[in-house]
Amino acid sequence: MNFWSQARRIGAAVAVAVFVSLTVPMQSASAADYVPINGAGSSWSSNALDQWRRNVQQYGMRINYASTGSSDGRNQFKNGTVDFAVSEIPYGVKDGNSVDGLPSRSFAYMPIVAGGTAFMYNLQIGGKRVTNLRLSGEVIAKIFTGVITKWNDPKIAADNPSLTLPSRAIVPVVRSDGSGSTAQFTTWMASQQSSVWDSYCKAAGRPTPCGVTSNYPTVDGKGFVAQPNSQGVAGYVKQTANIGTITYVEYSYALKTGFPVAKVLNQSGYYVEPTASNVAVALLKAEINTDKGSDQYLTQKLEKVYTNKDPRAYPLSSYSYMIVPTATQNGFTADKGKTLGAFANYFLCEGQQQADALGYSPLPINLVKAGLAQVKLIPGVESSSVDIKSCNNPTFSKDGTNTLAKNAAMPSACDKRGASAQCAVGTGGATATTNPGAGSGGQKSSGAGSDSGAGAGTGTATGTNEGGTSATDEAGTNDTADGTGDGSSAGTEGGVVLGATAGGGPVSCDNDTGVCQNVVAEPITVASDSAWGTQQNAALIAVALLLAVIFVPPTIARLVRERRSR
């Protein structure tokens, strides 16, 4: 190999190395500082957690989470097999004759997201899906205890004057695993429908008073179906063949699957849906354990939520907790604490902007403040610089006002118990307006949607809710103020929830996958790909060097040979 050939090859290798090093994006130093962490627990909260986990990947955080159910999450945290857990119920709650004991490792509860336990169903009349079912608390309790077994039961008919309900068996779908959803539902039944609940528990062989349980008891011959996880119960109900089924599940799953939820009768005599605003209104009556010396500090007391007399309040509203370590035990290190703390700061503020689109309700200011205080207890967490006034949470304004609850629309007159005909607008993920039955046709909601119906008898009311995600949306837009300005949440088109975050960025969530593609209010500024900057200049120089190495040596060699031949 001659000198020029060798020089050309070496030069080309150097040029290529320079080109690659200058043009291939490098992982930032901050991203390299985060170590992966693992969590498990609530499927009730998993749709929100999964979105937040995707969002923080851009910062180099890898958050692994298994939605195995609240009870399994608490057990895994207790056994030290995960770094954090998510649950709707705390440790120490008596379940029948057993008590879920406290873990030996130090821990704290942190609120993460609020929402409503919804009753998703699959029901048809004359081959058309029912989307506007209404149920009272008594009827719900009797359905899930096997007292009411047919859809045309007189008590269901009394809740639904516009529907001619079929003589079809009701199939309640309950959780087969220990779950926070079951605990939230049975807490409500024990508080508000205790006689019905105790009678059922006695038949199931449980001690009474029954109280709360995370494992739903079943009685042979009742025709119940049990499925694991929120995904399991929602997936069972959505099957085409499973008409007549009903389940309790987080509102988010109804949005994802495109199925309706029952409007539930509240203390003011209105049937309401578990929208973000209705949950926010209900939780204004939530009481919180503020005793910092208690093992259940920051856990919720919901009795006054169940009986909230605001016409907008959804009775079965609650929030879930993240259980976080407060000491370096069971394999939890300060490096893991740095990742967990950064993730928590993100979802308590920025992440809450996506709660509504995902089917949840963002946390109010008191719970966000409490959560930020708990973040500081995590070992290894970097000093928090989160300013509550710039938290970008859509629930509250700079003065602390709960703007989501303040701006929540009042229910329509047709949602009042005793109205001659019920609202025909669809609920949950089923936005189509269908109202087959014996009523006098559809009634308009207070929003911009239009409803038209045939006359009495077997008429069918049909219509559309134009742009709105709920019956109370005005012109398809909810104007909510946050710390910096107004945001909006637009309506649904073709099964996709479209909107704009309070921080100004768009959000698009697919009902089938539950994936929201954008990342809201990003605290990191990234240079535009279309801009010509230092990296592009470096790439151009590298290319020039490569071309010079390839073409200059042969040219010089040729000139030297010509000179020698003269």
C-alpha positions in Angstrom: 0.0 0.0 0.0 1.6 3.4 -1.1 1.7 6.4 1.1 -1.1 8.3 -0.5 -3.5 5.3 -0.4 -2.8 4.8 3.3 -3.2 8.5 4.0 -6.5 8.6 2.2 -7.9 5.7 4.1 -6.8 7.1 7.5 -8.1 10.5 6.6 -11.5 9.0 5.5 -11.8 7.1 8.8 -11.1 10.3 10.7 -13.6 12.3 8.7 -16.3 9.7 9.1 -15.7 9.6 12.9 -15.9 13.4 13.0 -19.1 13.4 11.0 -20.7 10.8 13.2 -19.7 12.4 16.5 -21.0 15.8 15.4 -24.2 14.7 13.8 -25.6 11.9 15.9 -27.5 13.3 18.9 -25.9 12.6 22.2 -27.8 11.7 25.4 -27.8 14.7 27.7 -25.9 14.5 31.0 -29.1 15.0 32.9 -30.7 12.0 31.2 -27.8 9.8 32.0 -28.2 10.6 35.7 -31.6 8.9 36.1 -31.6 5.3 37.0 -34.7 3.1 36.2 -37.3 2.5 38.9 -40.0 -0.1 39.2 -43.6 0.1 40.5 -46.8 -1.9 40.6 -50.4 -1.7 41.7 -53.6 0.1 40.7 -55.1 -0.5 37.3 -57.6 2.2 38.2 -54.8 4.8 37.8 -52.7 3.0 35.1 -54.0 5.0 32.1 -52.7 8.2 33.7 -49.5 6.6 34.8 -48.8 5.1 31.4 -49.1 8.5 29.7 -46.9 10.2 32.2 -44.3 7.4 31.9 -44.2 8.0 28.1 -43.9 11.8 28.7 -40.8 11.7 30.9 -38.9 9.4 28.6 -37.6 12.5 26.8 -35.8 13.5 30.1 -34.1 10.2 30.3 -36.4 8.7 32.9 -37.4 5.1 32.6 -40.4 4.3 34.9 -41.5 0.7 34.8 -45.0 0.0 36.0 -47.2 -3.2 36.2 -50.9 -2.6 36.7 -51.4 -5.8 38.7 -54.1 -4.3 41.1 -53.9 -2.2 44.3 -53.6 -5.2 46.7 -50.7 -6.8 44.7 -49.0 -3.4 44.5 -49.2 -2.9 48.3 -47.9 -6.4 48.9 -45.0 -6.0 46.5 -44.0 -2.7 48.1 -44.3 -4.4 51.5 -42.0 -7.2 50.3 -39.5 -4.8 48.8 -39.9 -6.1 45.2 -40.8 -2.7 43.8 -39.6 0.9 44.4 -43.1 2.3 44.7 -46.8 1.2 44.6 -50.1 2.8 43.6 -53.3 2.1 45.4 -56.7 3.5 46.1 -56.7 2.2 49.7 -54.0 2.5 52.4 -52.5 -0.1 54.6 -54.2 -1.0 57.9 -57.7 -1.3 56.5 -59.8 -4.1 58.1 -61.1 -6.5 55.4 -63.5 -9.0 56.9 -61.5 -10.7 59.7 -58.1 -9.7 58.3 -56.1 -6.5 58.5 -53.6 -5.4 55.8 -50.6 -4.8 58.1 -48.1 -2.0 57.6 -44.8 -2.7 55.8 -41.6 -2.7 57.8 -40.0 -0.2 55.5 -40.6 3.5 55.9 -43.2 5.0 53.6 -45.6 7.9 52.8 -48.8 8.4 50.8 -48.8 10.8 47.9 -52.0 11.8 46.0 -51.5 11.3 42.3 -54.8 11.7 40.4 -58.6 11.9 41.1 -61.5 10.3 39.2 -64.9 8.7 39.4 -65.7 5.1 39.7 -68.0 4.6 36.7 -70.6 2.0 35.7 -69.8 1.0 32.2 -72.4 -1.2 30.5 -73.3 -2.9 27.2 -77.1 -2.7 26.5 -79.2 -2.6 23.4 -82.8 -1.9 22.6 -84.1 -3.1 19.3 -80.5 -3.6 18.0 -79.5 0.0 19.0 -77.0 0.7 21.7 -78.3 2.5 24.8 -76.0 5.4 25.7 -78.0 7.4 28.2 -78.8 5.0 31.0 -79.5 6.4 34.5 -79.2 4.6 37.8 -79.9 5.5 41.4 -77.6 4.4 44.2 -80.2 1.9 45.5 -80.5 0.3 42.0 -76.7 0.1 41.6 -76.3 -1.6 45.0 -79.1 -4.1 44.2 -77.7 -4.9 40.8 -74.3 -5.7 42.3 -75.8 -7.8 45.1 -78.1 -9.8 42.8 -81.3 -8.3 44.1 -82.2 -6.7 40.7 -81.6 -9.2 38.0 -83.5 -8.0 34.9 -83.0 -4.8 32.9 -86.7 -4.1 32.7 -87.0 -4.1 36.5 -89.5 -1.4 37.6 -86.8 0.4 39.7 -84.6 0.7 36.6 -87.6 1.8 34.6 -88.3 4.5 37.1 -84.8 5.9 36.6 -85.3 5.8 32.8 -88.7 7.2 31.6 -87.6 7.5 28.0 -86.4 3.9 27.6 -88.4 0.7 27.0 -85.9 -1.6 28.6 -85.6 -5.3 27.5 -86.4 -8.3 29.6 -82.8 -9.3 29.5 -80.7 -10.7 32.4 -78.3 -8.3 34.0 -74.7 -9.7 34.2 -72.6 -7.9 36.8 -68.9 -8.1 36.0 -66.7 -7.8 39.1 -63.0 -7.9 39.9 -61.5 -11.3 40.5 -58.3 -9.8 42.1 -57.8 -7.5 45.1 -58.4 -4.0 43.7 -58.7 -0.4 44.7 -61.7 -0.2 42.4 -63.5 -2.8 44.5 -62.4 -1.1 47.7 -63.8 2.3 46.5 -67.1 0.8 45.4 -67.6 -1.3 48.6 -66.7 1.7 50.8 -69.5 3.6 49.1 -71.9 0.7 49.5 -71.0 0.2 53.2 -71.6 3.9 53.8 -74.7 4.5 51.6 -76.4 1.1 51.1 -75.3 -0.8 54.2 -78.4 -3.0 54.6 -78.3 -4.3 51.0 -74.5 -4.8 51.2 -74.6 -6.5 54.6 -77.3 -8.9 53.5 -75.3 -9.9 50.4 -72.0 -10.3 52.4 -73.8 -12.6 54.9 -75.0 -14.8 52.0 -71.4 -14.9 50.8 -70.2 -16.1 54.2 -68.5 -12.8 55.3 -68.9 -11.3 58.7 -71.2 -8.3 59.1 -71.3 -5.4 59.1 -69.4 -6.0 55.9 -67.6 -2.8 55.5 -64.9 -2.2 52.9 -63.2 -5.0 50.9 -60.7 -5.1 48.1 -61.8 -8.6 47.1 -65.3 -8.7 45.8 -67.3 -11.6 47.4 -69.4 -13.7 45.0 -72.4 -15.9 45.7 -73.1 -19.0 43.7 -76.1 -18.8 41.4 -76.1 -15.0 41.2 -74.8 -15.0 37.6 -71.8 -12.7 38.3 -68.7 -12.8 36.1 -65.3 -12.1 37.6 -62.3 -10.7 35.6 -58.8 -9.5 36.6 -57.8 -5.8 36.5 -59.7 -2.8 35.1 -58.6 -3.9 31.6 -60.2 -7.3 32.2 -63.6 -6.1 33.3 -63.8 -3.3 30.7 -62.7 -5.7 28.0 -65.3 -8.2 28.9 -68.1 -5.7 28.9 -67.1 -4.3 25.5 -67.3 -7.7 23.7 -70.1 -7.6 21.1 -71.6 -10.8 22.4 -71.8 -9.6 26.0 -74.9 -7.5 25.8 -76.5 -7.1 29.2 -73.3 -6.7 31.2 -72.3 -3.9 33.5 -69.2 -3.3 35.6 -67.5 -0.8 37.9 -64.4 0.7 36.5 -62.5 4.0 36.3 -64.2 6.4 33.9 -61.0 6.4 31.7 -61.7 2.9 30.5 -65.1 3.8 29.2 -63.5 6.6 27.2 -60.8 4.3 25.9 -63.3 1.6 24.8 -65.9 3.9 23.4 -68.6 2.7 25.7 -71.2 4.6 27.8 -71.5 4.9 31.6 -74.6 5.2 33.7 -75.4 8.6 35.0 -75.7 8.3 38.8 -78.3 10.0 41.0 -76.8 12.4 43.5 -78.2 14.0 46.7 -79.7 16.9 44.8 -81.8 14.6 42.6 -79.7 14.9 39.4 -78.3 12.1 37.4 -74.7 13.0 36.7 -71.7 11.6 34.8 -68.2 11.3 36.3 -66.6 14.0 34.2 -63.5 15.9 35.5 -65.5 18.9 36.6 -68.2 16.8 38.3 -65.5 14.9 40.2 -63.8 18.2 41.2 -67.1 19.5 42.5 -67.7 16.4 44.6 -64.2 16.3 46.1 -64.7 19.8 47.5 -66.3 17.9 50.4 -63.5 15.4 50.8 -61.9 15.3 54.2 -58.2 14.5 54.5 -56.3 13.0 57.4 -53.9 15.9 58.2 -52.3 14.2 61.2 -48.6 13.9 60.1 -48.0 11.4 62.9 -50.7 9.0 61.6 -49.9 6.0 59.5 -52.8 7.2 57.2 -51.6 10.8 56.8 -53.1 12.2 53.5 -55.7 9.4 53.2 -59.2 10.4 52.2 -62.5 10.4 54.0 -65.3 10.4 51.5 -68.6 10.3 53.5 -69.3 13.9 52.7 -68.5 13.4 49.1 -71.1 10.7 48.8 -73.7 13.1 50.2 -72.6 16.3 48.5 -75.7 18.3 47.7 -74.2 20.3 44.8 -76.3 19.4 41.7 -73.1 18.8 39.7 -71.4 16.4 42.2 -70.7 12.8 41.1 -71.2 10.7 44.3 -68.5 8.0 43.7 -65.5 10.4 43.4 -62.1 9.7 44.9 -58.4 9.9 44.3 -55.5 7.4 44.4 -52.2 7.3 46.2 -48.6 6.6 45.3 -46.9 4.8 48.1 -43.3 6.1 48.2 -40.3 5.0 50.4 -38.9 7.5 52.8 -35.6 5.6 53.6 -33.0 3.7 51.7 -34.2 0.2 52.5 -35.1 -2.9 50.6 -32.9 -2.1 47.7 -34.1 1.5 47.3 -31.2 3.9 46.8 -30.7 7.6 46.7 -30.2 7.3 42.9 -33.6 5.7 42.6 -35.0 8.5 44.8 -33.7 11.1 42.5 -35.7 9.5 39.6 -38.8 9.0 41.7 -38.8 12.5 43.0 -38.4 14.1 39.5 -41.2 11.9 38.2 -43.5 12.9 41.1 -42.8 16.6 40.6 -43.7 16.2 37.0 -47.0 14.4 37.4 -48.2 16.6 40.3 -48.0 19.6 38.1 -47.5 19.3 34.3 -48.9 15.8 34.1 -52.2 16.9 35.6 -53.0 18.8 32.4 -53.7 15.6 30.6 -56.0 14.1 33.4 -59.2 15.3 31.9 -58.5 14.0 28.4 -57.5 10.7 29.9 -60.8 10.4 31.8 -59.6 11.6 35.2 -59.9 14.8 37.2 -56.7 16.8 38.1 -55.8 17.2 41.7 -56.9 20.3 43.6 -54.4 22.7 45.0 -54.5 21.3 48.6 -53.6 17.8 47.4 -50.9 19.1 45.1 -49.3 21.0 48.0 -49.5 17.9 50.2 -48.0 15.8 47.4 -45.0 18.2 46.8 -44.3 18.1 50.6 -44.2 14.3 50.5 -41.8 14.3 47.5 -39.2 16.0 49.8 -39.3 13.0 52.1 -38.0 10.7 49.4 -34.2 10.0 50.0 -32.0 11.3 47.2 -34.5 13.6 45.7 -33.0 16.8 44.4 -34.1 20.0 46.2 -37.5 20.8 44.8 -37.8 24.1 42.9 -41.5 23.7 42.1 -43.4 26.9 42.6 -47.1 26.2 43.3 -48.0 29.4 41.4 -46.4 28.1 38.2 -47.4 24.5 38.6 -49.5 24.5 35.4 -52.2 22.4 37.0 -55.6 23.2 35.3 -57.6 22.8 38.5 -56.5 25.9 40.4 -55.5 29.5 39.7 -52.8 31.6 41.2 -55.0 32.6 44.1 -55.8 28.9 44.9 -59.3 29.0 43.6 -60.5 25.6 42.3 -61.4 26.9 38.9 -62.4 23.5 37.5 -65.1 23.2 40.1 -66.0 26.9 39.9 -66.6 26.8 36.2 -68.4 23.4 36.1 -71.7 23.6 34.3 -74.9 22.8 36.0 -76.8 19.7 34.9 -79.6 19.9 32.4 -83.2 20.0 33.4 -83.7 16.7 31.6 -81.2 15.1 34.0 -83.4 16.0 37.0 -85.2 13.0 38.6 -88.9 13.3 37.8 -88.5 15.0 34.4 -90.9 13.7 31.8 -88.1 12.5 29.5 -84.4 12.0 30.2 -81.5 13.6 28.3 -80.7 11.7 25.1 -77.1 12.7 24.8 -74.5 9.9 25.0 -72.1 9.4 27.9 -68.5 8.2 28.5 -66.9 7.1 25.2 -70.2 6.7 23.4 -71.0 10.1 22.1 -73.8 9.1 19.7 -77.2 10.1 20.9 -79.7 7.2 20.8 -82.8 7.0 22.9 -85.0 4.2 21.7 -88.1 3.9 23.9 -91.5 5.0 24.9 -90.6 8.6 25.6 -91.7 11.7 23.7 -88.4 12.0 21.9 -85.0 13.5 22.8 -84.5 16.6 24.8 -81.8 19.1 24.3 -78.9 19.3 26.7 -77.5 22.6 27.8 -74.6 22.3 25.4 -74.4 23.0 21.7 -75.4 19.5 20.7 -78.6 18.9 18.8 -81.1 16.2 19.6 -84.0 15.2 17.5 -86.5 12.5 18.2 -89.6 10.9 17.0 -92.9 11.1 18.8 -94.2 8.9 21.6 -94.5 5.2 21.5 -91.7 3.4 19.8 -89.9 6.5 18.5 -86.2 6.9 18.4 -84.4 10.1 19.4 -81.1 10.7 17.6 -78.8 13.6 17.5 -75.2 14.7 18.0 -73.3 16.6 20.7 -71.4 18.9 18.4 -67.9 19.4 19.6 -68.6 18.7 23.3 -67.2 15.9 25.4 -70.2 16.0 27.8 -73.8 17.0 27.8 -72.9 20.2 29.6 -70.2 21.5 27.3 -71.1 24.8 25.8 -70.2 25.1 22.2 -67.9 22.1 22.7 -65.5 24.0 24.9 -64.8 24.0 28.6 -63.0 27.3 29.5 -60.8 26.7 32.5 -58.3 29.0 34.0 -55.0 28.0 35.4 -52.2 29.9 36.9 -51.2 31.5 33.6 -54.4 31.8 31.5 -57.3 30.0 29.9 -57.2 26.6 28.4 -59.7 24.6 26.5 -60.9 21.1 26.1 -62.5 20.5 22.7 -64.9 17.8 21.7 -64.7 14.4 20.1 -64.3 13.6 16.4 -64.3 10.1 15.1 -63.4 8.5 18.5 -60.5 10.8 19.1 -60.5 13.3 22.0 -59.1 16.6 20.8 -58.2 19.6 22.8 -55.7 22.1 24.0 -53.9 22.0 27.3 -54.1 24.8 29.8 -50.4 25.4 29.2 -51.1 26.1 25.5 -50.0 22.8 23.8 -52.4 20.6 21.9 -53.3 17.2 23.2 -54.8 14.3 21.1 -55.9 11.1 22.9 -57.1 8.1 20.9 -60.1 6.4 22.6 -59.0 3.0 21.3 -55.5 3.1 22.7 -55.7 5.8 25.3 -52.5 7.3 24.0 -52.0 11.1 24.0 -49.3 11.9 21.6 -48.1 15.3 22.8 -46.2 16.2 25.9 -47.6 19.2 27.7 -45.9 22.3 29.1 -42.4 20.9 28.6 -39.9 22.5 31.0 -37.0 21.7 28.6 -36.4 23.9 25.5 -35.4 21.9 22.4 -34.0 23.6 19.3 -36.1 23.3 16.2 -35.1 20.5 13.8 -35.6 22.9 10.9 -33.2 25.6 12.2 -29.6 25.8 10.8 -27.2 25.9 13.7 -23.9 24.7 15.1 -24.7 21.0 14.6 -25.5 21.6 10.9 -22.4 23.7 10.4 -20.3 20.9 11.9 -21.9 18.3 9.7 -21.1 20.4 6.6 -17.4 20.8 7.7 -17.2 17.0 8.3 -18.5 16.3 4.8 -16.1 18.8 3.3 -13.2 17.1 5.1 -14.3 13.7 3.9 -14.5 14.9 0.3 -11.0 16.5 0.6 -9.5 13.3 2.0 -11.0 11.3 -0.9 -10.1 13.6 -3.8 -7.1 15.8 -2.8 -4.5 13.0 -2.3 -5.0 11.5 -5.8 -4.8 15.0 -7.4 -1.6 15.7 -5.6 -0.1 12.3 -6.6 -1.0 12.9 -10.3 0.6 16.3 -10.2 3.8 14.9 -8.7 4.0 12.1 -11.3 3.5 14.6 -14.2 6.3 16.8 -12.7 8.7 13.8 -12.5 8.0 12.7 -16.1 9.0 16.0 -17.5 
